[in-house]
Amino acid sequence: MDVEVTRMSSKGQIVIPMRMRKRLNAGEGTLFAVVGTDEGVMLKKVHTPSQEEVWAHLDSIAKEAGALLKKRGMTEKKLIEIAVKARGR
């Protein structure tokens, strides 16, 4: 664990030392979650997924859902019938 000392400005700003920023690959605009405890404050880098990662995850969810529906005997025709019926209510 790295330990360094930094000082808070009059505006409440704290500089994250360069060595730690490099280690975290944290540049300008990097998001951090700030967690307050009785003993102090902890910063946690927030991973913001890329558009490609989001689409890949959504594609994975869609494939899982499709496989589950197929396993349970659900067809596209049945899904359309259910949707039409639900809209008619």
DRENTORDO-235453 format. One record per residue: x, y, z of N, C-alpha, C in turn; residue number from 1; residue in three letters. Coordinates in Angstrom, 3 decimals. Last residue first. Layout:
N
<rec n_px="X" n_py="Y" n_pz="Z" ca_px="X" ca_py="Y" ca_pz="Z" c_px="X" c_py="Y" c_pz="Z" num="NUM" residuo="ALA"/>
...
//
This chain:
89
<rec n_px="-55.591" n_py="-4.023" n_pz="-23.509" ca_px="-56.264" ca_py="-3.892" ca_pz="-22.203" c_px="-56.525" c_py="-2.482" c_pz="-21.842" num="89" residuo="ARG"/>
<rec n_px="-54.055" n_py="-4.154" n_pz="-25.744" ca_px="-55.508" ca_py="-4.033" ca_pz="-25.923" c_px="-56.250" c_py="-3.839" c_pz="-24.619" num="88" residuo="GLY"/>
<rec n_px="-51.514" n_py="-4.700" n_pz="-24.931" ca_px="-51.827" ca_py="-3.329" ca_pz="-25.398" c_px="-53.320" c_py="-3.094" c_pz="-25.510" num="87" residuo="ARG"/>
<rec n_px="-51.699" n_py="-7.431" n_pz="-24.406" ca_px="-51.458" ca_py="-6.508" ca_pz="-23.308" c_px="-51.794" c_py="-5.070" c_pz="-23.696" num="86" residuo="ALA"/>
<rec n_px="-52.043" n_py="-8.459" n_pz="-27.014" ca_px="-53.091" ca_py="-8.664" ca_pz="-26.015" c_px="-52.940" c_py="-7.651" c_pz="-24.869" num="85" residuo="LYS"/>
<rec n_px="-49.580" n_py="-7.785" n_pz="-28.102" ca_px="-50.811" ca_py="-7.253" ca_pz="-28.694" c_px="-51.950" c_py="-7.338" c_pz="-27.685" num="84" residuo="VAL"/>
<rec n_px="-47.863" n_py="-9.311" n_pz="-26.440" ca_px="-47.747" ca_py="-7.854" ca_pz="-26.496" c_px="-49.017" c_py="-7.215" c_pz="-27.032" num="83" residuo="ALA"/>
<rec n_px="-48.704" n_py="-11.920" n_pz="-27.047" ca_px="-48.798" ca_py="-11.424" ca_pz="-25.666" c_px="-48.762" c_py="-9.894" c_pz="-25.650" num="82" residuo="ILE"/>
<rec n_px="-48.072" n_py="-12.028" n_pz="-29.777" ca_px="-49.463" ca_py="-12.197" ca_pz="-29.324" c_px="-49.661" c_py="-11.650" c_pz="-27.916" num="81" residuo="GLU"/>
<rec n_px="-45.300" n_py="-11.771" n_pz="-29.630" ca_px="-46.085" ca_py="-10.732" ca_pz="-30.311" c_px="-47.548" c_py="-10.818" c_pz="-29.877" num="80" residuo="ILE"/>
<rec n_px="-44.676" n_py="-14.169" n_pz="-28.318" ca_px="-44.338" ca_py="-12.890" ca_pz="-27.698" c_px="-45.149" c_py="-11.742" c_pz="-28.309" num="79" residuo="LEU"/>
<rec n_px="-45.505" n_py="-16.037" n_pz="-30.235" ca_px="-46.180" ca_py="-15.987" ca_pz="-28.940" c_px="-45.913" c_py="-14.660" c_pz="-28.229" num="78" residuo="LYS"/>
<rec n_px="-43.638" n_py="-15.451" n_pz="-32.282" ca_px="-45.074" ca_py="-15.301" ca_pz="-32.542" c_px="-45.850" c_py="-15.185" c_pz="-31.224" num="77" residuo="LYS"/>
<rec n_px="-41.257" n_py="-16.196" n_pz="-31.098" ca_px="-41.465" ca_py="-14.784" ca_pz="-31.424" c_px="-42.955" c_py="-14.507" c_pz="-31.644" num="76" residuo="GLU"/>
<rec n_px="-41.946" n_py="-18.574" n_pz="-28.435" ca_px="-41.559" ca_py="-18.210" ca_pz="-29.801" c_px="-41.803" c_py="-16.720" c_pz="-30.002" num="75" residuo="THR"/>
<rec n_px="-40.997" n_py="-20.511" n_pz="-25.705" ca_px="-41.554" ca_py="-19.234" ca_pz="-26.145" c_px="-41.036" c_py="-18.921" c_pz="-27.545" num="74" residuo="MET"/>
<rec n_px="-39.979" n_py="-22.758" n_pz="-24.431" ca_px="-40.942" ca_py="-22.930" ca_pz="-25.506" c_px="-41.581" c_py="-21.646" c_pz="-26.027" num="73" residuo="GLY"/>
<rec n_px="-37.950" n_py="-22.463" n_pz="-22.680" ca_px="-39.297" ca_py="-22.561" ca_pz="-22.100" c_px="-40.391" c_py="-22.620" c_pz="-23.171" num="72" residuo="ARG"/>
<rec n_px="-35.810" n_py="-22.139" n_pz="-24.366" ca_px="-35.838" ca_py="-23.325" ca_pz="-23.504" c_px="-37.237" c_py="-23.544" c_pz="-22.928" num="71" residuo="LYS"/>
<rec n_px="-36.413" n_py="-19.607" n_pz="-25.359" ca_px="-36.460" ca_py="-20.765" ca_pz="-26.260" c_px="-36.571" c_py="-22.056" c_pz="-25.460" num="70" residuo="LYS"/>
<rec n_px="-35.958" n_py="-18.072" n_pz="-23.062" ca_px="-37.297" ca_py="-18.112" ca_pz="-23.663" c_px="-37.450" c_py="-19.334" c_pz="-24.575" num="69" residuo="LEU"/>
<rec n_px="-33.193" n_py="-18.549" n_pz="-22.739" ca_px="-34.135" ca_py="-18.935" ca_pz="-21.691" c_px="-35.562" c_py="-19.043" c_pz="-22.243" num="68" residuo="LEU"/>
<rec n_px="-32.170" n_py="-17.426" n_pz="-25.087" ca_px="-31.956" ca_py="-18.852" ca_pz="-24.809" c_px="-32.942" c_py="-19.357" c_pz="-23.760" num="67" residuo="ALA"/>
<rec n_px="-32.954" n_py="-14.746" n_pz="-24.735" ca_px="-33.440" ca_py="-15.515" ca_pz="-25.877" c_px="-33.316" c_py="-17.012" c_pz="-25.648" num="66" residuo="GLY"/>
<rec n_px="-31.452" n_py="-14.082" n_pz="-22.468" ca_px="-32.918" ca_py="-14.042" ca_pz="-22.414" c_px="-33.518" c_py="-14.864" c_pz="-23.540" num="65" residuo="ALA"/>
<rec n_px="-28.854" n_py="-14.332" n_pz="-23.515" ca_px="-29.284" ca_py="-15.159" ca_pz="-22.375" c_px="-30.807" c_py="-15.232" c_pz="-22.302" num="64" residuo="GLU"/>
<rec n_px="-28.961" n_py="-12.353" n_pz="-25.505" ca_px="-28.728" ca_py="-13.754" ca_pz="-25.881" c_px="-29.164" c_py="-14.697" c_pz="-24.762" num="63" residuo="LYS"/>
<rec n_px="-29.331" n_py="-10.054" n_pz="-23.929" ca_px="-30.340" ca_py="-10.432" ca_pz="-24.921" c_px="-30.191" c_py="-11.902" c_pz="-25.330" num="62" residuo="ALA"/>
<rec n_px="-26.925" n_py="-10.035" n_pz="-22.476" ca_px="-28.200" ca_py="-10.175" ca_pz="-21.766" c_px="-29.291" c_py="-10.649" c_pz="-22.732" num="61" residuo="ILE"/>
<rec n_px="-25.119" n_py="-9.610" n_pz="-24.597" ca_px="-25.023" ca_py="-10.820" ca_pz="-23.779" c_px="-26.334" c_py="-11.087" c_pz="-23.032" num="60" residuo="SER"/>
<rec n_px="-25.930" n_py="-7.081" n_pz="-25.419" ca_px="-26.020" ca_py="-8.205" ca_pz="-26.356" c_px="-25.987" c_py="-9.532" c_pz="-25.602" num="59" residuo="ASP"/>
<rec n_px="-25.234" n_py="-5.609" n_pz="-23.149" ca_px="-26.645" ca_py="-5.710" ca_pz="-23.537" c_px="-26.862" c_py="-6.876" c_pz="-24.498" num="58" residuo="LEU"/>
<rec n_px="-22.436" n_py="-5.913" n_pz="-23.314" ca_px="-23.167" ca_py="-6.430" ca_pz="-22.153" c_px="-24.652" c_py="-6.599" c_pz="-22.489" num="57" residuo="HIS"/>
<rec n_px="-21.903" n_py="-4.625" n_pz="-25.723" ca_px="-21.529" ca_py="-6.039" ca_pz="-25.575" c_px="-22.298" c_py="-6.662" c_pz="-24.403" num="56" residuo="ALA"/>
<rec n_px="-22.772" n_py="-2.023" n_pz="-25.117" ca_px="-23.462" ca_py="-2.793" ca_pz="-26.159" c_px="-23.158" c_py="-4.285" c_pz="-26.033" num="55" residuo="TRP"/>
<rec n_px="-20.872" n_py="-1.393" n_pz="-23.111" ca_px="-22.311" ca_py="-1.387" ca_pz="-22.804" c_px="-23.061" c_py="-2.232" c_pz="-23.822" num="54" residuo="VAL"/>
<rec n_px="-18.471" n_py="-1.536" n_pz="-24.538" ca_px="-18.695" ca_py="-2.434" ca_pz="-23.406" c_px="-20.179" c_py="-2.531" c_pz="-23.056" num="53" residuo="GLU"/>
<rec n_px="-18.876" n_py="0.529" n_pz="-26.395" ca_px="-18.710" ca_py="-0.839" ca_pz="-26.877" c_px="-18.965" c_py="-1.847" c_pz="-25.753" num="52" residuo="GLU"/>
<rec n_px="-18.901" n_py="2.752" n_pz="-24.737" ca_px="-20.116" ca_py="2.412" ca_pz="-25.473" c_px="-20.053" c_py="0.971" c_pz="-25.967" num="51" residuo="GLN"/>
<rec n_px="-17.181" n_py="1.896" n_pz="-21.668" ca_px="-17.243" ca_py="2.486" ca_pz="-23.000" c_px="-18.560" c_py="2.077" c_pz="-23.662" num="50" residuo="SER"/>
<rec n_px="-17.980" n_py="2.492" n_pz="-18.211" ca_px="-17.814" ca_py="1.614" ca_pz="-19.370" c_px="-17.906" c_py="2.388" c_pz="-20.693" num="49" residuo="PRO"/>
<rec n_px="-16.129" n_py="3.860" n_pz="-15.795" ca_px="-17.202" ca_py="4.239" ca_pz="-16.696" c_px="-17.040" c_py="3.402" c_pz="-17.957" num="48" residuo="THR"/>
<rec n_px="-15.284" n_py="3.123" n_pz="-12.563" ca_px="-15.107" ca_py="2.680" ca_pz="-13.949" c_px="-16.332" c_py="3.085" c_pz="-14.766" num="47" residuo="HIS"/>
<rec n_px="-14.068" n_py="5.283" n_pz="-10.218" ca_px="-15.302" ca_py="4.744" ca_pz="-10.784" c_px="-15.035" c_py="4.382" c_pz="-12.244" num="46" residuo="VAL"/>
<rec n_px="-11.843" n_py="4.906" n_pz="-7.570" ca_px="-11.998" ca_py="5.238" ca_pz="-8.975" c_px="-13.236" c_py="4.532" c_pz="-9.513" num="45" residuo="LYS"/>
<rec n_px="-12.483" n_py="6.067" n_pz="-4.436" ca_px="-12.511" ca_py="4.839" ca_pz="-5.244" c_px="-12.753" c_py="5.259" c_pz="-6.687" num="44" residuo="LYS"/>
<rec n_px="-11.200" n_py="7.391" n_pz="-1.450" ca_px="-11.554" ca_py="7.634" ca_pz="-2.849" c_px="-11.494" c_py="6.310" c_pz="-3.588" num="43" residuo="LEU"/>
<rec n_px="-12.222" n_py="7.916" n_pz="1.853" ca_px="-11.614" ca_py="6.987" ca_pz="0.905" c_px="-12.106" c_py="7.357" c_pz="-0.491" num="42" residuo="MET"/>
<rec n_px="-11.576" n_py="9.622" n_pz="4.873" ca_px="-12.218" ca_py="9.635" ca_pz="3.562" c_px="-11.471" c_py="8.665" c_pz="2.656" num="41" residuo="VAL"/>
<rec n_px="-11.955" n_py="8.660" n_pz="8.324" ca_px="-11.427" ca_py="9.487" ca_pz="7.255" c_px="-12.246" c_py="9.396" c_pz="5.989" num="40" residuo="GLY"/>
<rec n_px="-13.196" n_py="7.308" n_pz="10.390" ca_px="-11.733" ca_py="7.432" ca_pz="10.430" c_px="-11.160" c_py="8.318" c_pz="9.330" num="39" residuo="GLU"/>
<rec n_px="-15.824" n_py="7.133" n_pz="9.839" ca_px="-15.454" ca_py="7.786" ca_pz="11.096" c_px="-13.955" c_py="8.076" c_pz="11.152" num="38" residuo="ASP"/>
<rec n_px="-15.900" n_py="7.887" n_pz="6.299" ca_px="-16.009" ca_py="6.972" ca_pz="7.441" c_px="-15.689" c_py="7.766" c_pz="8.704" num="37" residuo="THR"/>
<rec n_px="-17.045" n_py="8.519" n_pz="3.026" ca_px="-16.661" ca_py="9.056" ca_pz="4.324" c_px="-16.866" c_py="8.007" c_pz="5.410" num="36" residuo="GLY"/>
<rec n_px="-16.013" n_py="8.156" n_pz="-0.196" ca_px="-16.650" ca_py="7.433" ca_pz="0.901" c_px="-16.124" c_py="7.991" c_pz="2.222" num="35" residuo="VAL"/>
<rec n_px="-16.516" n_py="9.115" n_pz="-3.387" ca_px="-15.922" ca_py="9.587" ca_pz="-2.137" c_px="-16.698" c_py="8.959" c_pz="-0.995" num="34" residuo="VAL"/>
<rec n_px="-15.608" n_py="7.890" n_pz="-6.511" ca_px="-16.613" ca_py="7.841" ca_pz="-5.448" c_px="-15.885" c_py="8.259" c_pz="-4.179" num="33" residuo="ALA"/>
<rec n_px="-14.433" n_py="9.709" n_pz="-9.298" ca_px="-14.127" ca_py="9.007" ca_pz="-8.062" c_px="-15.355" c_py="9.011" c_pz="-7.171" num="32" residuo="PHE"/>
<rec n_px="-13.628" n_py="9.964" n_pz="-12.768" ca_px="-14.623" ca_py="10.014" ca_pz="-11.694" c_px="-14.156" c_py="9.187" c_pz="-10.499" num="31" residuo="LEU"/>
<rec n_px="-11.426" n_py="12.018" n_pz="-14.577" ca_px="-11.673" ca_py="10.698" ca_pz="-13.984" c_px="-12.640" c_py="10.849" c_pz="-12.823" num="30" residuo="THR"/>
<rec n_px="-10.741" n_py="14.541" n_pz="-15.441" ca_px="-12.110" ca_py="14.091" ca_pz="-15.684" c_px="-12.431" c_py="12.713" c_pz="-15.135" num="29" residuo="GLY"/>
<rec n_px="-7.379" n_py="13.787" n_pz="-16.130" ca_px="-8.394" ca_py="14.830" ca_pz="-15.951" c_px="-9.776" c_py="14.279" c_pz="-16.298" num="28" residuo="GLU"/>
<rec n_px="-6.672" n_py="10.360" n_pz="-15.214" ca_px="-6.368" ca_py="11.650" ca_pz="-15.800" c_px="-7.473" c_py="12.649" c_pz="-15.505" num="27" residuo="GLY"/>
<rec n_px="-5.395" n_py="7.544" n_pz="-13.886" ca_px="-6.421" ca_py="8.560" ca_pz="-13.651" c_px="-5.959" c_py="9.896" c_pz="-14.208" num="26" residuo="ALA"/>
<rec n_px="-4.090" n_py="5.095" n_pz="-13.495" ca_px="-4.403" ca_py="5.546" ca_pz="-14.845" c_px="-5.542" c_py="6.568" c_pz="-14.784" num="25" residuo="ASN"/>
<rec n_px="-3.190" n_py="4.492" n_pz="-11.020" ca_px="-4.628" ca_py="4.319" ca_pz="-11.254" c_px="-5.038" c_py="4.603" c_pz="-12.694" num="24" residuo="LEU"/>
<rec n_px="-0.524" n_py="5.212" n_pz="-11.342" ca_px="-0.847" ca_py="3.828" ca_pz="-10.975" c_px="-2.311" c_py="3.512" c_pz="-11.256" num="23" residuo="ARG"/>
<rec n_px="-0.826" n_py="7.953" n_pz="-11.813" ca_px="-0.287" ca_py="7.074" ca_pz="-12.865" c_px="-0.659" c_py="5.622" c_pz="-12.598" num="22" residuo="LYS"/>
<rec n_px="-1.773" n_py="8.754" n_pz="-9.316" ca_px="-2.596" ca_py="8.972" ca_pz="-10.525" c_px="-2.125" c_py="8.067" c_pz="-11.655" num="21" residuo="ARG"/>
<rec n_px="0.399" n_py="8.103" n_pz="-7.709" ca_px="-0.854" ca_py="7.381" ca_pz="-7.521" c_px="-1.779" c_py="7.554" c_pz="-8.722" num="20" residuo="MET"/>
<rec n_px="2.300" n_py="9.918" n_pz="-8.682" ca_px="2.598" ca_py="8.483" ca_pz="-8.714" c_px="1.320" c_py="7.655" c_pz="-8.578" num="19" residuo="ARG"/>
<rec n_px="1.036" n_py="12.431" n_pz="-8.150" ca_px="1.273" ca_py="11.962" ca_pz="-9.514" c_px="1.493" c_py="10.450" c_pz="-9.585" num="18" residuo="MET"/>
<rec n_px="-1.415" n_py="12.604" n_pz="-5.507" ca_px="-0.030" ca_py="12.605" ca_pz="-5.981" c_px="0.125" c_py="11.909" c_pz="-7.340" num="17" residuo="PRO"/>
<rec n_px="-4.208" n_py="14.534" n_pz="-5.746" ca_px="-3.788" ca_py="13.128" ca_pz="-5.680" c_px="-2.379" c_py="13.085" c_pz="-6.261" num="16" residuo="ILE"/>
<rec n_px="-4.920" n_py="17.358" n_pz="-3.859" ca_px="-4.205" ca_py="16.852" ca_pz="-5.030" c_px="-3.852" c_py="15.384" c_pz="-4.782" num="15" residuo="VAL"/>
<rec n_px="-8.033" n_py="18.544" n_pz="-2.828" ca_px="-6.847" ca_py="17.770" ca_pz="-2.467" c_px="-6.229" c_py="17.242" c_pz="-3.756" num="14" residuo="ILE"/>
<rec n_px="-10.034" n_py="21.306" n_pz="-1.842" ca_px="-9.460" ca_py="20.480" ca_pz="-2.900" c_px="-8.192" c_py="19.793" c_pz="-2.403" num="13" residuo="GLN"/>
<rec n_px="-11.220" n_py="23.166" n_pz="-0.228" ca_px="-11.490" ca_py="21.757" ca_pz="0.049" c_px="-10.920" c_py="20.811" c_pz="-0.987" num="12" residuo="GLY"/>
<rec n_px="-10.370" n_py="25.708" n_pz="-0.599" ca_px="-11.612" ca_py="25.331" ca_pz="-1.282" c_px="-11.971" c_py="23.863" c_pz="-1.057" num="11" residuo="LYS"/>
<rec n_px="-7.943" n_py="25.827" n_pz="0.579" ca_px="-9.031" ca_py="26.561" ca_pz="1.248" c_px="-10.383" c_py="26.237" c_pz="0.622" num="10" residuo="SER"/>
<rec n_px="-6.695" n_py="22.431" n_pz="0.118" ca_px="-6.717" ca_py="23.870" ca_pz="-0.133" c_px="-7.873" c_py="24.519" c_pz="0.628" num="9" residuo="SER"/>
<rec n_px="-4.960" n_py="19.916" n_pz="1.936" ca_px="-6.222" ca_py="20.412" ca_pz="1.404" c_px="-6.138" c_py="21.931" c_pz="1.240" num="8" residuo="MET"/>
<rec n_px="-2.048" n_py="18.110" n_pz="1.016" ca_px="-2.669" ca_py="19.161" ca_pz="1.819" c_px="-3.942" c_py="19.638" c_pz="1.141" num="7" residuo="ARG"/>
<rec n_px="-0.619" n_py="14.823" n_pz="1.464" ca_px="-1.056" ca_py="15.928" ca_pz="0.625" c_px="-1.788" c_py="16.920" c_pz="1.519" num="6" residuo="THR"/>
<rec n_px="1.583" n_py="12.097" n_pz="1.596" ca_px="0.926" ca_py="13.184" ca_pz="2.318" c_px="0.580" c_py="14.277" c_pz="1.325" num="5" residuo="VAL"/>
<rec n_px="1.183" n_py="8.590" n_pz="0.905" ca_px="1.790" ca_py="9.886" ca_pz="0.650" c_px="0.999" c_py="10.932" c_pz="1.415" num="4" residuo="GLU"/>
<rec n_px="1.604" n_py="5.187" n_pz="0.640" ca_px="1.143" ca_py="6.254" ca_pz="1.522" c_px="1.908" c_py="7.520" c_pz="1.160" num="3" residuo="VAL"/>
<rec n_px="0.610" n_py="2.167" n_pz="-0.916" ca_px="1.351" ca_py="3.428" ca_pz="-0.979" c_px="0.751" c_py="4.429" c_pz="-0.006" num="2" residuo="ASP"/>
<rec n_px="0.853" n_py="-1.176" n_pz="0.000" ca_px="0.000" ca_py="0.000" ca_pz="0.000" c_px="0.896" c_py="1.236" c_pz="0.000" num="1" residuo="MET"/>
//
